[in-house]
Structure formats: C-alpha cells, structure tokens
Amino acid sequence: MKRVTLEDIGKKLNVSKNTVSKALRGLPGVSEETRKKIIDLAREMGYTKIKTSYSVDAKPINISLICRKSFFDEPTFWSHVFYGIWNFAGKNNVSIRTVTVEPATENSASTLSSILNTDSQGYLIVGTISEEVLRKIVATKAPVVVVDYYNKDIECDYINSANDSGIYKAVKYLYDKNHRKIGFINNAEGAYTFNERYRAFVKYMEFFGLTINNRFIWHDAVYDDTGYYIEKINKLRKLPDFPTAWICVNDNTALAFYKALQKLAIKVPDEISIIGFDNISVSNVYDPFLTTIEVPQMAMGQWAMQQLLYRIEHPHEPFVNIELNTRLIERNSVRSLSD
C-alpha cells in the first residue's frame, strides 16, 4: 500500500503541505474548521502521525538567529525579511534568540562562544557570514538554514532570491529598449548576492552580444557618498562610449546614483536610464520612479523559518537550495532608444 504523505492530503483539500503539517502537529496558524477537515481526511487515508491538540503552554522550539548588527538599522530590505521570520515564528510556537555579529570580530572566540554555547534546536543565519563561522555552526550537527548567502563547500539548507534570472530580466529589458552601452554599479560591501548579480551581468551581456567596458563597471561604490558618483560621472561622462543605461546591484546603490545625476542636472531617463534591484519601499519615491527587480523579501524570511522547522523534524532529508523568483517592476527610469 502506498505511504500517505502530507502532499497527498494537501492536494485533496487544496491546501499547502505546510498547512497540513501544522494541523497534524497541533500547531497554531490553522483555523479549527480547516484543522478538522485535515485530521478527518488524514485518518480516512490511513495517516497515523496526528497530534490532535495544541497547548499555548507547550514548550516552544528554541532557535538562534545570527546576523550582522547593522541589519537591524536598515529599514528598507532586511526589516521585511525579519518580519517574515518573526511572523512565521509567532504562529508556530518558535522562540528566537538573536546573536548579532560584526565582520571585524566575526571569527573571534567570544563571538563563536555567544553563538554556539546555547541550547538552540536550530540556527537561522541571515546574510553573508564567514566560511569559518558557518563551518563551526554546521559542525554542531544542529539544523542550519542560511538566508541570502550560499557556500558550495558547506552542506546545509539555503534560501536565496533568483539573482541570476533577475539580472537576465534587467539586461533583456534594456536590450529590448535598444540600449547597447550598459554599465554596472556594484558595491564595496562585497555581499554574496552582489557578487552573484555581477557574475550574472557579465554572463548575460555576453549572451546578448553586448560589449563590457571595464571603465563602466564600478565595484567600489558606497550608498551614502554622493561625491563618489559625481566624481566618476564628471570624469567619464564625455567619453563617446559612456553607457546610456546602468544596472545597479541594488536599489540603495541606484538611488545614490540617482541623487548624483540630479545634482549634475542629468535627467533620468531622458539622458541616463537606471534599473535597480530589490524593490525596496523607497524605490517609488523618486520622480520618475525607479524601475527595478523585485525580491520577495518577506517570503524569504517565511521560507527560511518553514525550512528550519522542517529540518528539525526531518534531519536526514536531502538539503535544499531554494531560490525564490524575482520579477521586473517597470516604472519610469528607463526610456526606449530609437533604432
């Protein structure tokens, strides 16, 4: 007889596997009507792992969340990821202990001690982390899920946005608008996602037969230094191959570039077109509004929490590298060039 799975039950009731799991484990976040339907169907189908009651006094699942301290001061991207994490945790009886780290002291004994000397049932790591620290966390054999970072040499679960396909959409969009001279503004922070987006830019410029000019690949940009962009623009603007369009590694970089262009009285998109990445909440503040690639920030947090709970219950299942799809948000910062 075929083993009944959570997916089998969910398909019959047109609900998600996660909803079935919560209902059968007695966890909150499911209406009593839906819970009853799931339990009744599960019994009918011969599924036996059913917990019929949930107590608000039940012992919570304890996890540690590890991220850079600066993420809590960033209101446009990480705040939405954290909301997804905490919202899911609050509905699933999960207690989160937060450990903040600084890049300069990330590998120190005191930082490692604060991370590892706990009774956590799992670790949720948000953002880029040193390979040494990640290895030591994974070596504890506790479940680990990493958000917005990936290491090919370390086996655990990863949740990321689809950076590669997002850049493909950006390059294709500009190509379809007849832009052939395209620049790329990276960021000095050197985050994993930024490096992935740059690699994708190189790949898809080649795919569309477009020439990359290294003078217009800026890797050392910073968010809050408008003078950096003004100096670059003034130095290079009069060159005949100056790009008609720029892809920026994220929206904060795009908006800093935007400010510099405004100060130089260079019109967007009449003279320069811009595409950002992330679709942060302020990307529709500037006029014209910023065309960008949307990252499902809240969903990344929710998926990470969901995968960590799954990993806690299923420690021997294959690890996953989940990439949540991105989409182009077309606004007004790109113009079409005549053929």
C-alpha positions in Angstrom: 0.0 0.0 0.0 1.4 3.4 -0.9 2.5 5.6 2.0 0.3 8.6 2.6 2.2 11.9 2.5 1.4 15.4 3.6 1.3 16.4 -0.1 -1.4 13.7 -0.8 -3.6 15.1 1.9 -3.0 18.7 0.9 -3.9 18.1 -2.8 -7.2 16.6 -1.9 -8.1 19.7 0.2 -6.3 22.2 -2.0 -4.2 23.4 0.9 -0.4 23.6 1.3 1.8 20.9 2.7 2.8 23.4 5.5 -0.9 23.9 6.5 -1.3 20.1 6.6 1.8 19.7 8.7 0.7 22.4 11.2 -2.8 20.9 11.5 -1.5 17.4 12.1 1.2 18.5 14.6 -1.3 20.5 16.6 0.4 23.8 15.9 -1.4 27.2 15.7 -1.9 29.1 12.4 -4.7 26.9 11.1 -8.4 27.6 11.5 -10.3 25.0 13.5 -12.5 24.2 10.6 -9.6 23.5 8.3 -7.8 21.6 11.0 -10.8 19.3 11.5 -11.0 18.7 7.7 -7.3 17.8 7.5 -7.4 15.5 10.5 -10.6 13.7 9.4 -9.1 13.2 5.9 -5.8 12.1 7.2 -7.4 9.4 9.4 -9.6 8.3 6.5 -6.5 7.9 4.3 -4.7 6.0 7.0 -2.2 8.7 8.1 -1.3 8.0 11.7 1.1 10.7 12.9 -1.6 13.0 14.3 -1.4 15.3 17.3 -5.0 16.4 17.9 -4.4 19.2 20.4 -2.2 22.2 20.9 -1.5 23.9 24.2 -0.4 27.5 24.3 1.7 26.4 27.2 3.6 23.8 25.1 7.3 24.2 25.2 8.5 26.4 22.3 11.0 25.5 19.7 14.2 27.4 20.5 16.3 28.7 17.6 19.2 31.2 17.3 19.1 33.9 14.6 22.5 35.2 13.6 23.1 38.3 11.5 25.1 41.5 11.3 24.1 44.1 13.8 23.7 46.7 11.1 20.8 44.8 9.5 18.5 46.0 12.3 19.3 49.6 11.4 18.4 49.0 7.7 14.7 49.7 7.3 14.2 49.0 3.6 15.3 45.4 2.9 16.2 43.4 6.0 13.3 44.6 8.0 10.9 42.8 5.6 13.0 39.6 5.8 12.9 39.8 9.6 9.2 40.4 9.6 8.7 37.2 7.6 10.8 35.3 10.1 9.2 36.6 13.2 5.7 36.4 11.8 6.1 32.8 10.9 7.8 32.1 14.3 5.0 33.7 16.2 2.4 31.5 14.5 4.4 28.3 15.1 5.5 28.5 18.8 9.1 29.3 18.0 11.3 31.3 20.4 14.1 33.2 18.7 17.3 34.2 20.4 19.2 36.8 18.3 23.0 36.9 18.1 24.4 39.9 16.3 27.9 39.8 14.8 30.4 42.3 13.3 32.5 41.5 10.3 35.7 42.5 12.1 35.2 40.3 15.1 33.1 37.6 13.5 35.7 34.9 13.9 36.7 35.8 17.5 36.4 33.3 20.3 33.9 35.4 22.2 31.6 35.7 19.1 31.7 32.0 18.5 31.0 31.3 22.1 27.9 33.5 22.1 26.7 31.7 19.0 27.5 28.1 20.0 27.0 27.9 23.8 23.3 27.7 23.7 20.6 25.0 23.8 19.3 26.0 20.3 17.5 23.4 18.3 18.5 25.1 15.1 20.3 28.1 13.6 18.9 30.7 11.2 21.7 32.7 9.6 20.7 35.8 7.7 23.1 37.4 5.2 26.8 36.9 4.4 28.8 35.1 7.0 32.4 34.0 7.1 33.1 30.4 5.9 34.9 29.6 9.2 31.9 30.6 11.4 29.5 28.8 9.1 31.6 25.6 9.2 31.7 25.6 13.0 27.9 26.1 13.3 27.2 23.3 10.8 29.7 21.1 12.7 27.4 21.1 15.8 25.1 18.9 13.7 22.2 21.2 14.6 19.8 22.1 11.7 21.1 25.2 9.9 19.3 27.4 7.3 21.1 30.3 5.7 19.3 33.2 4.0 20.7 35.4 1.3 24.1 33.6 1.1 25.4 30.4 -0.3 28.6 28.3 0.1 29.2 25.5 -2.3 31.5 23.7 0.1 29.2 23.7 3.2 26.2 21.4 3.2 23.1 22.9 4.9 19.8 24.5 3.7 19.9 27.8 1.8 17.2 30.3 0.9 18.0 32.9 -1.7 16.4 35.1 -4.4 16.9 34.2 -8.0 19.7 36.7 -8.6 20.8 35.2 -11.9 17.4 35.3 -13.6 16.7 38.8 -12.1 19.8 40.2 -13.8 18.8 38.4 -17.0 15.4 40.2 -16.9 17.2 43.5 -16.4 19.7 43.1 -19.3 17.0 41.8 -21.6 14.7 44.7 -20.7 17.4 47.2 -21.6 18.3 45.3 -24.7 14.7 45.3 -25.9 14.7 49.1 -25.3 17.6 49.3 -27.7 20.3 50.1 -25.2 23.6 48.6 -26.2 26.0 50.5 -23.9 25.2 49.3 -20.4 27.2 49.9 -17.2 27.1 48.1 -13.9 27.4 49.6 -10.4 28.4 47.1 -7.7 29.0 47.9 -4.1 32.1 47.9 -1.9 30.3 45.8 0.7 31.1 42.6 -1.3 28.0 40.7 -0.2 27.3 37.3 -1.7 24.2 38.4 -3.6 26.1 41.4 -5.1 28.8 39.1 -6.4 26.2 36.8 -7.9 24.5 39.7 -9.6 27.7 40.9 -11.1 28.6 37.5 -12.4 25.1 37.2 -14.0 25.6 40.7 -15.6 28.8 39.5 -17.3 27.2 36.3 -18.5 24.1 38.0 -20.0 25.9 40.8 -21.6 27.9 38.2 -23.5 24.6 36.3 -24.2 23.1 39.3 -25.9 26.3 40.1 -27.7 27.0 43.3 -25.8 30.4 44.7 -25.0 31.5 45.2 -21.4 33.7 48.2 -20.9 35.6 47.9 -17.5 35.6 51.7 -17.1 31.9 51.5 -16.5 32.0 48.6 -14.0 32.2 50.3 -10.6 32.9 47.8 -7.8 33.8 50.2 -5.0 30.6 52.3 -4.8 29.0 53.1 -1.4 25.5 54.1 -0.6 26.0 57.4 1.3 28.8 59.0 -0.7 27.2 61.0 -3.5 30.6 62.6 -4.2 31.9 59.2 -5.4 29.3 59.1 -8.2 29.7 62.7 -9.1 33.5 62.3 -9.4 33.0 59.2 -11.6 30.4 60.8 -13.8 32.4 64.0 -14.3 35.5 62.0 -15.2 33.9 59.7 -17.7 30.7 61.3 -19.0 32.2 62.9 -22.1 33.6 59.6 -23.4 31.7 58.5 -26.5 31.0 55.1 -25.1 29.5 56.3 -21.8 26.6 54.0 -21.1 23.1 55.0 -21.9 21.8 52.7 -19.2 23.0 51.4 -15.9 22.1 48.3 -13.8 22.7 48.9 -10.1 23.4 46.0 -7.8 20.6 47.1 -5.5 18.1 49.9 -5.1 20.1 51.8 -2.5 23.0 52.0 -4.9 20.6 53.0 -7.7 19.2 55.8 -5.5 22.6 57.1 -4.6 23.5 57.2 -8.3 20.2 58.9 -9.0 21.0 61.7 -6.4 24.3 62.3 -8.1 22.7 62.6 -11.5 20.1 65.1 -10.1 22.9 67.3 -8.6 24.6 67.3 -12.0 21.3 68.2 -13.7 21.4 65.0 -15.8 17.9 63.9 -16.4 16.6 60.3 -15.8 15.6 58.7 -18.1 15.9 61.3 -20.8 19.7 61.2 -20.7 20.5 58.2 -18.5 18.4 55.1 -17.8 18.6 53.2 -14.5 17.5 49.8 -13.2 17.8 48.8 -9.5 17.4 45.5 -7.7 15.3 44.5 -4.7 12.3 46.8 -5.0 12.7 48.4 -1.5 9.9 50.5 -0.1 11.5 53.8 -1.2 12.2 52.9 -4.8 8.9 54.5 -5.8 9.7 57.8 -4.1 11.9 59.5 -6.7 10.3 61.0 -9.7 10.5 59.3 -12.2 10.0 56.2 -10.2 12.7 53.5 -10.2 12.4 50.5 -12.5 13.8 47.6 -10.5 13.9 43.8 -9.9 11.6 42.8 -7.1 13.0 40.4 -4.4 10.3 38.7 -2.3 11.8 39.8 1.0 9.1 38.8 3.4 8.7 35.4 1.7 12.4 34.7 2.1 12.1 35.0 5.8 9.0 32.8 5.9 10.5 30.1 3.7 13.6 30.1 5.9 11.6 29.6 9.1 9.5 26.9 7.4 12.5 25.1 6.2 14.2 25.2 9.6 11.2 23.7 11.3 11.1 21.0 8.6 14.8 20.3 9.0 14.4 20.0 12.8 11.8 17.3 12.2 13.5 15.7 9.2 17.2 15.9 9.9 18.1 13.2 7.3 16.3 14.5 4.3 18.4 16.0 1.4 19.5 19.6 1.8 17.8 22.2 -0.4 18.9 25.4 -2.1 15.7 27.3 -2.7 15.7 30.3 -5.0 12.6 32.5 -4.8 11.8 34.0 -8.2 12.2 37.7 -8.9 10.2 39.9 -11.2 10.7 43.1 -13.2 8.9 46.1 -11.8 8.6 48.5 -14.7 8.3 52.2 -13.7 9.7 55.3 -15.4 13.5 55.3 -15.0 14.2 53.6 -18.4 13.5 55.0 -21.8 13.5 53.4 -25.2 16.1 54.4 -27.7 15.3 54.8 -31.3 16.7 52.1 -33.7 
